[in-house]
């Protein structure tokens, strides 16, 4: 057997560089790295040696560079991914939040944090977390509950089994999610004679699970008996490349489609059968159809509470719930009749079995009435000096957008407003991280999206609160010459949660900066801050000025930042449905007492 003598770190990156997807591209497009003790010597030297095939990118924060990697994978529809490496201790634990985000959203990312010495000679090392009852524990054990595969590499030869297992998880449609290979720092530098065959290029094909015959038969019977079915399109439609099949299926069988946050843009916004967003941040058209549906067919959705209105949305007695999902765990949620299958394959085979079946015609007024309600909200204000609303900001960006524009966001006010109001023209034009709703994903995510699709026009929405949490990768984008437009809506605090606080009867407290305890009032110049990191930045005082700035952004060569002050109180009053947020059972405040009564009444109505 021919062997190559390599360090374990060299073997890892050489193997990873040879893993291909079915499109002939390297599955791992690069590695994000912040070096420190625990990875600078072993992994640093190894990555330098493969920099032409597995490029290394330097971030400014371990969490946000992992967010960039995750956004890259999401926009690539899980066909490609990235690796992220950190030092031990805080460098590693900084990535735990990103691992959880990837786990919730079923997105591939390879996390390689450094770990303590396997031989334990200098124990405890700097930044080591000691468990008083378990000598095998390190800080990296935090990754166990938030990864789909975890392994600790304590011997070089363990890579021979660990790396193929890692790749199998990263490329498996059902098991897909984050992988953590906790890499002991002495082992990274230790040499071993690896079989040369281990490094031969390998292609990983997307597994397309076909429906079980018995499950398919039962589902077909249920659909044929339905008169008012509705399809809920989730993120799995995108990851399966099933958007065209979804449209064909809906048209053939006359079934309306509603979209989750992850599924939005699966069908063009103006398609007659697209009734819009569903759930808590949904359109009246979509939610009305779901409330009246006698059958709900989820395709590639995990039925999150925002999608289902905390399971209060589907009100028709005896309605059927079907879940077409590649993951068995998701396919059986809430007693759904499962159809475990790849979305594209499942829709194709369902269509063949349903033959000439067609649902009853839609109420054509539903969709028209919805847009008649919400379109005026996105118009430029008649009073040009009025404080802008988030809806008006969205309208300005929409008017400046093209079919190649990708809008993205993650947390705060904008996800709900964008879900309701953004008109996505084609698949991949809407990128929302709303499974984990993680503040701090936005700027790094925009960077990852642009790296995945350099020809797309990327617009990132973020609030002042999120910007304060994680803005460092804006400097990374400047360094790398990555162009995107960043729209910062400054409502002076956490406006979304302030509204939720008020909606549950609470007093305005500790959310908006004006309600926080401080000696010196906050007065942050976000445009100046962004400019200090090298971005082109401007503060605008009106929607008219914003539209001028959006035109200038198209000519920028790097990140272009637009800051606009917004009103923290208004939101789209139309659409939506109940969302369960527990209200205190006991309170001296009449507002809370009233909110509690409403909460208890809603609980009784939940189906």
C-alpha positions as CSV (number, residue, x, y, z in Angstrom):
1,X,0.0,0.0,0.0
2,X,1.4,3.4,-1.0
3,X,1.3,5.9,1.8
4,X,2.0,9.6,2.4
5,X,3.5,10.8,5.6
6,X,1.6,13.9,6.6
7,X,0.6,15.6,9.8
8,X,-3.0,15.0,10.8
9,X,-3.8,18.6,9.9
10,X,-2.2,18.3,6.5
11,X,-4.1,15.1,5.9
12,X,-7.4,16.7,6.9
13,X,-7.1,19.6,4.5
14,X,-5.8,17.5,1.6
15,X,-8.7,15.1,2.0
16,X,-11.2,17.9,2.2
17,X,-9.7,19.6,-0.9
18,X,-10.5,16.4,-2.9
19,X,-14.2,16.2,-2.1
20,X,-16.4,17.2,-5.1
21,X,-20.1,17.8,-5.6
22,X,-22.1,16.4,-8.6
23,X,-21.6,19.7,-10.5
24,X,-17.8,19.1,-10.6
25,X,-17.0,21.8,-8.0
26,X,-15.1,21.3,-4.7
27,X,-17.7,20.8,-2.1
28,X,-15.8,23.0,0.4
29,X,-15.3,26.4,-1.2
30,X,-12.9,27.6,1.4
31,X,-12.0,27.9,5.1
32,X,-12.7,30.8,7.4
33,X,-10.0,31.0,10.1
34,X,-9.0,33.0,13.1
35,X,-5.7,31.6,14.4
36,X,-4.7,31.3,18.0
37,X,-3.0,28.7,20.1
38,X,-4.6,25.4,19.4
39,X,-4.8,25.9,15.6
40,X,-2.2,28.4,14.4
41,X,0.7,25.9,14.3
42,X,-0.9,22.7,13.0
43,X,-3.9,23.9,11.0
44,X,-2.2,27.2,10.0
45,X,0.7,25.4,8.4
46,X,-1.6,22.9,6.7
47,X,-4.0,25.5,5.3
48,X,-1.1,27.5,3.9
49,X,0.0,24.4,2.0
50,X,-3.4,24.1,0.2
51,X,-4.2,27.8,-0.2
52,X,-4.6,27.4,-4.0
53,X,-7.2,24.7,-3.8
54,X,-8.8,25.5,-0.4
55,X,-8.5,29.3,0.1
56,X,-8.4,30.6,3.7
57,X,-10.3,33.8,4.6
58,X,-9.7,35.8,7.7
59,X,-12.6,37.0,9.7
60,X,-12.9,39.3,12.7
61,X,-15.1,37.2,14.9
62,X,-15.5,33.4,15.1
63,X,-19.3,33.5,15.3
64,X,-19.8,35.9,12.4
65,X,-17.3,34.2,10.1
66,X,-19.2,31.0,10.7
67,X,-22.4,32.9,9.9
68,X,-20.8,33.9,6.6
69,X,-20.0,30.2,5.9
70,X,-23.6,29.2,6.7
71,X,-25.1,31.9,4.5
72,X,-22.8,30.7,1.7
73,X,-24.2,27.2,2.0
74,X,-27.8,28.3,2.2
75,X,-27.5,30.5,-0.9
76,X,-25.7,27.6,-2.6
77,X,-28.7,25.4,-1.8
78,X,-26.5,23.1,0.3
79,X,-24.5,22.0,-2.8
80,X,-21.4,23.7,-1.4
81,X,-20.2,24.6,2.0
82,X,-17.3,26.0,4.0
83,X,-15.0,25.1,6.8
84,X,-14.4,27.3,9.9
85,X,-11.4,26.8,12.3
86,X,-10.7,28.5,15.6
87,X,-8.4,28.3,18.5
88,X,-9.4,26.5,21.7
89,X,-11.5,28.1,24.5
90,X,-13.4,31.3,23.6
91,X,-12.5,31.1,20.0
92,X,-14.3,27.7,19.9
93,X,-17.3,28.7,22.1
94,X,-17.8,31.8,20.0
95,X,-18.9,29.4,17.2
96,X,-21.5,27.5,19.3
97,X,-24.2,30.0,18.4
98,X,-23.5,29.7,14.7
99,X,-23.5,25.9,15.1
100,X,-27.0,26.1,16.7
101,X,-28.2,28.3,13.8
102,X,-26.9,25.8,11.2
103,X,-28.5,22.9,13.2
104,X,-31.9,24.6,13.3
105,X,-31.8,25.5,9.6
106,X,-30.4,22.1,8.5
107,X,-27.4,23.8,6.8
108,X,-23.9,22.3,6.3
109,X,-20.8,23.9,7.9
110,X,-17.6,22.1,9.0
111,X,-16.4,23.5,12.3
112,X,-12.8,22.6,13.3
113,X,-12.0,24.1,16.7
114,X,-8.6,23.5,18.3
115,X,-8.7,21.4,21.5
116,X,-6.5,20.7,24.4
117,X,-3.4,18.4,24.2
118,X,-4.4,14.7,23.8
119,X,-1.3,13.7,25.8
120,X,-2.3,16.1,28.6
121,X,1.2,17.0,29.4
122,X,0.7,20.7,30.2
123,X,-2.8,20.2,31.6
124,X,-4.5,22.6,32.2
125,X,-3.5,24.7,29.3
126,X,-4.4,28.4,28.7
127,X,-8.2,28.7,28.1
128,X,-8.9,25.1,29.1
129,X,-12.3,24.5,30.7
130,X,-11.8,21.8,33.4
131,X,-14.6,19.5,34.4
132,X,-14.1,18.4,38.0
133,X,-15.8,15.1,37.4
134,X,-14.8,14.2,33.8
135,X,-11.3,14.4,32.5
136,X,-12.3,14.0,28.9
137,X,-14.4,17.1,28.7
138,X,-13.3,20.4,27.1
139,X,-15.1,23.5,26.1
140,X,-15.7,21.9,22.7
141,X,-18.2,19.5,24.3
142,X,-20.6,22.5,24.0
143,X,-20.9,21.6,20.4
144,X,-22.5,18.2,21.0
145,X,-26.1,19.3,21.3
146,X,-25.9,21.7,18.4
147,X,-24.2,19.6,15.7
148,X,-25.4,16.7,13.7
149,X,-22.0,14.9,14.0
150,X,-19.4,15.5,16.7
151,X,-16.0,13.8,16.9
152,X,-12.8,14.5,18.9
153,X,-9.6,13.7,17.0
154,X,-7.1,12.3,19.5
155,X,-5.1,10.2,17.1
156,X,-4.1,11.0,13.4
157,X,-5.5,7.7,12.1
158,X,-9.0,8.6,13.4
159,X,-9.3,10.9,10.4
160,X,-9.7,7.8,8.2
161,X,-13.1,7.3,9.6
162,X,-14.0,10.7,10.9
163,X,-13.7,12.6,7.7
164,X,-15.9,10.4,5.5
165,X,-18.5,10.4,8.3
166,X,-18.3,14.2,8.4
167,X,-18.7,14.5,4.6
168,X,-21.6,12.0,4.7
169,X,-23.5,14.2,7.1
170,X,-22.7,17.5,5.3
171,X,-24.0,16.1,2.0
172,X,-26.9,14.0,3.2
173,X,-30.3,15.8,2.5
174,X,-31.9,14.3,5.6
175,X,-29.0,14.4,8.1
176,X,-27.6,17.7,6.8
177,X,-26.3,20.1,9.4
178,X,-23.2,21.3,11.2
179,X,-20.3,19.0,11.9
180,X,-17.7,19.6,14.6
181,X,-14.3,17.9,14.5
182,X,-12.7,18.9,17.7
183,X,-9.0,18.7,16.9
184,X,-6.5,18.3,19.7
185,X,-3.6,20.7,19.1
186,X,-0.8,18.2,19.5
187,X,-2.5,15.7,17.2
188,X,-2.8,18.4,14.5
189,X,1.0,18.4,14.3
190,X,1.6,14.7,14.7
191,X,2.6,12.7,11.6
192,X,1.2,9.5,10.3
193,X,1.5,7.3,7.2
194,X,-1.8,7.8,5.5
195,X,-2.9,5.6,2.5
196,X,-2.5,7.6,-0.7
197,X,-5.9,6.2,-1.9
198,X,-7.5,8.2,0.9
199,X,-6.8,11.4,-0.9
200,X,-8.2,10.4,-4.3
201,X,-11.0,12.8,-5.5
202,X,-14.5,11.6,-4.5
203,X,-17.8,12.9,-5.8
204,X,-20.7,13.2,-3.4
205,X,-24.1,13.0,-5.2
206,X,-27.3,14.4,-3.8
207,X,-29.4,11.5,-2.6
208,X,-32.9,11.7,-3.8
209,X,-35.1,9.5,-1.6
210,X,-38.2,8.2,-3.4
211,X,-41.5,7.9,-1.6
212,X,-42.5,4.6,0.0
213,X,-45.2,2.9,-2.0
214,X,-47.6,2.6,0.9
215,X,-47.0,6.2,2.1
216,X,-47.6,7.5,-1.4
217,X,-50.8,5.5,-1.8
218,X,-52.3,6.8,1.5
219,X,-51.3,10.4,0.6
220,X,-52.8,10.2,-2.9
221,X,-56.1,9.0,-1.4
222,X,-56.2,11.9,1.1
223,X,-55.4,14.5,-1.6
224,X,-58.0,13.1,-4.0
225,X,-60.7,13.4,-1.3
226,X,-59.8,17.1,-0.7
227,X,-61.6,20.0,-2.2
228,X,-59.7,22.9,-0.7
229,X,-56.1,21.8,-0.2
230,X,-53.2,24.2,0.4
231,X,-49.4,23.6,-0.1
232,X,-47.0,25.1,2.4
233,X,-43.7,25.5,0.7
234,X,-40.7,25.4,3.0
235,X,-36.9,25.6,2.6
236,X,-36.7,22.0,1.4
237,X,-38.2,23.1,-1.9
238,X,-35.1,25.2,-2.6
239,X,-32.6,22.7,-1.3
240,X,-34.1,20.0,-3.5
241,X,-34.1,22.3,-6.6
242,X,-37.8,21.6,-6.7
243,X,-39.2,25.1,-7.5
244,X,-40.1,24.2,-11.1
245,X,-41.7,20.9,-9.9
246,X,-43.7,22.8,-7.3
247,X,-45.0,25.2,-9.9
248,X,-46.0,22.4,-12.2
249,X,-47.7,20.5,-9.4
250,X,-49.7,23.5,-8.2
251,X,-50.8,24.4,-11.8
252,X,-51.7,20.9,-12.8
253,X,-53.8,20.3,-9.7
254,X,-55.0,23.8,-9.1
255,X,-53.6,23.9,-5.5
256,X,-52.7,27.3,-4.0
257,X,-49.2,27.7,-2.5
258,X,-48.2,29.6,0.6
259,X,-44.6,30.2,1.7
260,X,-42.7,30.0,4.9
261,X,-39.7,32.3,5.6
262,X,-37.3,29.7,4.3
263,X,-39.6,28.8,1.4
264,X,-40.3,32.3,0.2
265,X,-39.4,32.9,-3.5
266,X,-40.1,29.2,-4.4
267,X,-42.9,30.6,-6.5
268,X,-42.8,34.1,-8.1
269,X,-44.9,36.5,-6.0
270,X,-47.2,37.4,-8.9
271,X,-48.0,33.8,-9.8
272,X,-51.8,33.4,-9.5
273,X,-51.5,30.4,-7.2
274,X,-49.0,32.0,-4.9
275,X,-51.2,33.4,-2.0
276,X,-48.1,34.8,-0.2
277,X,-46.5,34.3,3.2
278,X,-48.1,32.1,5.8
279,X,-48.5,32.3,9.6
280,X,-47.7,34.9,12.2
281,X,-46.0,37.1,9.6
282,X,-48.3,35.9,6.9
283,X,-50.7,37.5,4.4
284,X,-54.5,37.5,5.0
285,X,-54.8,35.7,1.7
286,X,-52.6,32.8,2.7
287,X,-53.9,32.5,6.2
288,X,-57.5,32.6,5.1
289,X,-56.8,29.8,2.7
290,X,-55.1,27.8,5.4
291,X,-57.9,28.4,7.8
292,X,-60.4,27.0,5.3
293,X,-58.2,24.2,4.0
294,X,-59.5,20.6,4.3
295,X,-56.0,19.4,3.6
296,X,-52.6,20.9,4.3
297,X,-49.6,19.6,2.3
298,X,-46.3,20.7,3.8
299,X,-43.4,20.4,1.4
300,X,-39.9,20.7,2.9
301,X,-41.1,22.5,6.0
302,X,-40.5,21.7,9.7
303,X,-43.8,23.4,10.7
304,X,-42.2,26.0,13.0
305,X,-44.6,27.9,15.3
306,X,-44.4,31.1,13.1
307,X,-45.6,29.0,10.2
308,X,-48.5,27.4,12.0
309,X,-49.5,30.3,14.2
310,X,-48.5,28.1,17.1
311,X,-50.8,25.4,15.6
312,X,-53.9,27.7,15.7
313,X,-54.0,28.4,11.9
314,X,-55.6,25.2,10.5
315,X,-59.2,25.5,11.7
316,X,-61.3,23.2,9.5
317,X,-62.6,20.3,11.5
318,X,-61.2,17.0,10.3
319,X,-58.6,18.6,8.1
320,X,-55.8,16.4,7.0
321,X,-52.1,17.2,7.5
322,X,-49.5,15.7,5.2
323,X,-45.8,16.3,5.4
324,X,-43.6,15.6,2.4
325,X,-40.1,15.8,3.9
326,X,-36.8,14.1,3.3
327,X,-36.3,13.9,7.1
328,X,-38.4,11.3,9.0
329,X,-38.3,13.5,12.1
330,X,-40.0,16.3,10.3
331,X,-42.4,14.1,8.3
332,X,-44.3,12.9,11.3
333,X,-44.7,16.1,13.3
334,X,-48.0,16.8,15.0
335,X,-49.5,13.5,13.7
336,X,-48.9,14.4,10.0
337,X,-49.4,11.6,7.5
338,X,-45.8,11.3,6.3
339,X,-44.4,11.1,2.8
340,X,-40.7,10.8,3.5
341,X,-39.1,11.8,0.2
342,X,-36.9,14.3,-1.6
343,X,-39.2,17.2,-2.5
344,X,-38.5,17.1,-6.2
345,X,-38.9,13.4,-6.5
346,X,-41.9,13.4,-4.2
347,X,-43.8,16.1,-6.1
348,X,-43.1,14.4,-9.4
349,X,-44.4,11.0,-8.3
350,X,-47.4,12.5,-6.5
351,X,-48.4,14.3,-9.7
352,X,-48.2,11.1,-11.7
353,X,-50.4,9.3,-9.2
354,X,-52.9,12.1,-8.9
355,X,-53.3,12.2,-12.7
356,X,-56.3,14.6,-13.5
357,X,-57.2,15.6,-10.0
358,X,-57.9,19.3,-9.6
359,X,-58.9,21.2,-6.5
360,X,-61.8,23.6,-6.4
361,X,-61.1,27.1,-7.8
362,X,-59.6,29.8,-5.5
363,X,-61.4,32.9,-4.4
364,X,-59.7,35.2,-6.9
365,X,-60.3,38.2,-4.7
366,X,-58.1,36.9,-1.8
367,X,-54.8,37.9,-3.4
368,X,-56.0,41.1,-5.0
369,X,-57.5,42.2,-1.6
370,X,-54.2,41.6,0.2
371,X,-52.1,43.7,-2.1
372,X,-54.8,46.4,-2.1
373,X,-54.3,46.6,1.7
374,X,-50.5,46.5,1.9
375,X,-49.2,48.2,-1.2
376,X,-50.0,51.7,0.0
377,X,-47.9,51.0,3.1
378,X,-44.7,50.8,1.0
379,X,-45.3,54.0,-1.0
380,X,-43.1,56.9,-0.4
381,X,-44.7,59.2,2.3
382,X,-46.7,62.2,1.2
383,X,-44.9,64.2,3.9
384,X,-41.3,63.9,2.9
385,X,-40.1,65.0,6.3
386,X,-42.0,62.4,8.3
387,X,-40.0,59.7,10.2
388,X,-39.9,56.7,7.9
389,X,-41.6,53.4,8.6
390,X,-40.0,50.1,8.0
391,X,-42.6,49.4,5.3
392,X,-41.6,52.6,3.4
393,X,-38.0,51.6,3.6
394,X,-38.9,48.2,2.1
395,X,-40.8,49.9,-0.7
396,X,-37.8,52.1,-1.6
397,X,-35.5,49.1,-1.8
398,X,-38.2,47.2,-3.8
399,X,-38.4,49.9,-6.4
400,X,-34.7,50.0,-6.8
401,X,-34.4,46.2,-7.0
402,X,-34.1,44.0,-10.1
403,X,-34.7,40.3,-10.7
404,X,-31.1,39.7,-9.7
405,X,-31.5,41.3,-6.3
406,X,-31.3,39.1,-3.2
407,X,-32.7,40.6,0.0
408,X,-31.7,39.1,3.2
409,X,-32.2,39.6,7.0
410,X,-32.4,37.5,10.2
411,X,-33.9,39.1,13.3
412,X,-35.9,42.0,14.6
413,X,-38.6,43.9,12.9
414,X,-37.6,43.4,9.3
415,X,-38.1,39.6,8.9
416,X,-41.8,40.0,9.6
417,X,-42.2,43.0,7.3
418,X,-40.2,41.5,4.5
419,X,-42.1,38.2,4.7
420,X,-45.3,40.1,4.3
421,X,-44.3,42.8,1.9
422,X,-41.3,41.8,-0.2
423,X,-42.2,40.7,-3.8
424,X,-39.7,38.0,-4.6
425,X,-39.5,37.6,-8.4
426,X,-37.7,34.3,-8.7
427,X,-36.1,31.5,-6.6
428,X,-33.2,32.5,-4.6
429,X,-34.1,36.2,-4.4
430,X,-35.1,36.1,-0.7
431,X,-32.7,34.9,2.0
432,X,-34.0,34.8,5.5
433,X,-32.4,33.2,8.6
434,X,-35.5,32.8,10.7
435,X,-35.2,29.3,12.1
436,X,-32.9,30.6,14.9
437,X,-33.7,34.3,14.3
438,X,-30.1,35.1,15.2
439,X,-29.1,38.7,15.6
440,X,-25.7,39.1,14.2
441,X,-26.2,36.9,11.1
442,X,-27.1,39.8,8.8
443,X,-23.8,41.5,7.7
444,X,-21.8,38.2,7.8
445,X,-24.6,36.5,5.9
446,X,-24.6,39.2,3.2
447,X,-20.9,38.5,2.8
448,X,-21.5,34.8,2.4
449,X,-24.3,35.2,-0.1
450,X,-22.2,37.4,-2.3
451,X,-19.4,34.9,-2.2
452,X,-21.8,32.2,-3.2
453,X,-23.3,34.2,-6.1
454,X,-21.0,37.1,-7.0
455,X,-23.2,38.2,-9.9
456,X,-26.3,38.8,-7.7
457,X,-27.2,42.2,-6.2
458,X,-27.3,41.6,-2.4
459,X,-29.2,44.0,-0.1
460,X,-28.9,43.4,3.6
461,X,-31.5,44.8,6.0
462,X,-30.4,45.2,9.6
463,X,-31.5,47.3,12.6
464,X,-29.3,49.4,14.9
465,X,-29.6,46.7,17.6
466,X,-28.2,44.0,15.5
467,X,-25.5,46.2,14.0
468,X,-24.3,46.9,17.5
469,X,-24.1,43.2,18.2
470,X,-22.1,42.1,15.2
471,X,-20.7,44.6,12.6
472,X,-17.1,43.4,12.3
473,X,-17.4,41.5,9.1
474,X,-18.2,44.7,7.4
475,X,-14.5,45.4,7.7
476,X,-13.9,41.9,6.2
477,X,-16.1,42.7,3.2
478,X,-14.1,45.9,2.7
479,X,-10.8,44.1,2.8
480,X,-12.0,41.4,0.4
481,X,-13.7,43.9,-2.0
482,X,-17.1,42.2,-1.6
483,X,-19.9,44.4,-2.7
484,X,-23.3,44.5,-1.1
485,X,-25.7,47.2,0.1
486,X,-26.4,47.4,3.8
487,X,-29.5,49.2,5.0
488,X,-29.4,50.1,8.7
489,X,-32.8,51.1,10.0
490,X,-32.1,53.1,13.2
491,X,-35.2,52.9,15.5
492,X,-33.1,53.5,18.6
493,X,-33.3,50.1,20.2
494,X,-35.1,46.8,19.9
495,X,-38.3,48.0,18.3
496,X,-39.7,44.6,17.5
497,X,-39.4,43.3,21.0
498,X,-40.7,46.6,22.4
499,X,-43.9,46.1,20.4
500,X,-44.2,42.5,21.6
501,X,-43.7,43.7,25.2
502,X,-46.6,46.2,24.7
503,X,-48.7,43.6,22.9
504,X,-48.5,41.3,25.9
505,X,-49.5,44.1,28.3
506,X,-46.1,45.0,29.4
507,X,-44.8,48.5,30.1
508,X,-42.2,49.8,27.7
509,X,-39.1,48.8,29.5
510,X,-35.4,48.1,28.7
511,X,-35.9,47.7,24.9
512,X,-35.8,51.2,23.3
513,X,-32.8,53.2,24.3
514,X,-35.0,56.0,25.5
515,X,-36.5,53.6,28.1
516,X,-33.1,52.2,29.3
517,X,-31.2,53.4,32.3
518,X,-28.3,55.6,31.2
519,X,-26.5,58.8,32.3
520,X,-25.5,59.8,28.8
521,X,-28.1,59.5,26.0
522,X,-27.1,57.2,23.1
523,X,-26.2,59.1,20.0
524,X,-24.4,56.7,17.7
525,X,-23.4,57.8,14.2
526,X,-23.7,54.5,12.3
527,X,-22.6,56.0,9.0
528,X,-19.4,57.4,10.5
529,X,-18.8,54.0,12.2
530,X,-19.2,52.1,8.9
531,X,-17.1,54.6,7.1
532,X,-14.3,54.1,9.7
533,X,-14.1,50.5,8.6
534,X,-13.7,51.5,5.0
535,X,-17.2,51.2,3.7
536,X,-18.9,53.9,1.7
537,X,-21.6,55.2,4.0
538,X,-24.3,57.8,4.1
539,X,-27.0,58.9,6.5
540,X,-30.3,59.9,4.8
541,X,-33.1,61.8,6.3
542,X,-36.0,60.8,4.1
543,X,-37.2,58.1,1.7
544,X,-36.5,60.4,-1.2
545,X,-32.9,60.7,-0.1
546,X,-32.8,57.0,0.4
547,X,-33.8,56.3,-3.2
548,X,-31.0,58.6,-4.4
549,X,-28.6,56.6,-2.2
550,X,-29.8,53.3,-3.5
551,X,-29.0,54.5,-7.0
552,X,-25.5,55.5,-5.9
553,X,-25.1,52.1,-4.3
554,X,-25.3,50.4,-7.7
555,X,-22.0,52.1,-8.7
556,X,-20.1,51.2,-5.6
557,X,-17.2,48.8,-5.7
558,X,-17.5,47.6,-2.2
559,X,-20.0,47.6,0.7
560,X,-22.3,50.6,0.6
561,X,-24.1,51.5,3.8
562,X,-27.3,53.5,4.0
563,X,-28.5,54.6,7.5
564,X,-32.0,55.9,7.9
565,X,-33.9,56.8,11.1
566,X,-37.2,54.9,11.4
567,X,-40.3,55.0,13.7
568,X,-40.1,52.1,16.1
569,X,-43.9,51.7,16.6
570,X,-45.7,51.1,13.3
571,X,-45.8,47.7,11.7
572,X,-48.0,46.2,9.0
573,X,-51.5,46.0,10.6
574,X,-52.9,43.5,8.1
575,X,-52.4,39.8,8.0
576,X,-50.7,37.7,10.6
577,X,-52.2,35.2,13.1
578,X,-51.9,34.3,16.7
579,X,-48.4,33.5,18.1
580,X,-48.2,31.9,21.6
581,X,-46.2,34.1,23.9
582,X,-47.0,33.2,27.5
583,X,-48.5,36.2,29.4
584,X,-48.0,36.4,33.2
585,X,-50.9,34.8,35.1
586,X,-50.5,37.3,38.0
587,X,-49.8,41.0,37.7
588,X,-50.8,44.3,39.3
589,X,-51.1,45.9,35.8
590,X,-54.5,45.9,34.2
591,X,-52.9,45.7,30.8
592,X,-51.3,42.4,31.6
593,X,-54.5,41.1,33.2
594,X,-56.3,41.9,29.9
595,X,-53.6,40.3,27.8
596,X,-53.7,37.2,30.0
597,X,-57.5,36.8,29.3
598,X,-56.8,37.1,25.6
599,X,-54.0,34.5,25.9
600,X,-56.2,32.0,27.7
601,X,-59.0,32.5,25.2
602,X,-56.6,31.9,22.3
603,X,-55.4,28.7,23.9
604,X,-58.9,27.3,24.0
605,X,-59.4,28.1,20.3
606,X,-56.2,26.3,19.2
607,X,-57.0,23.2,17.2
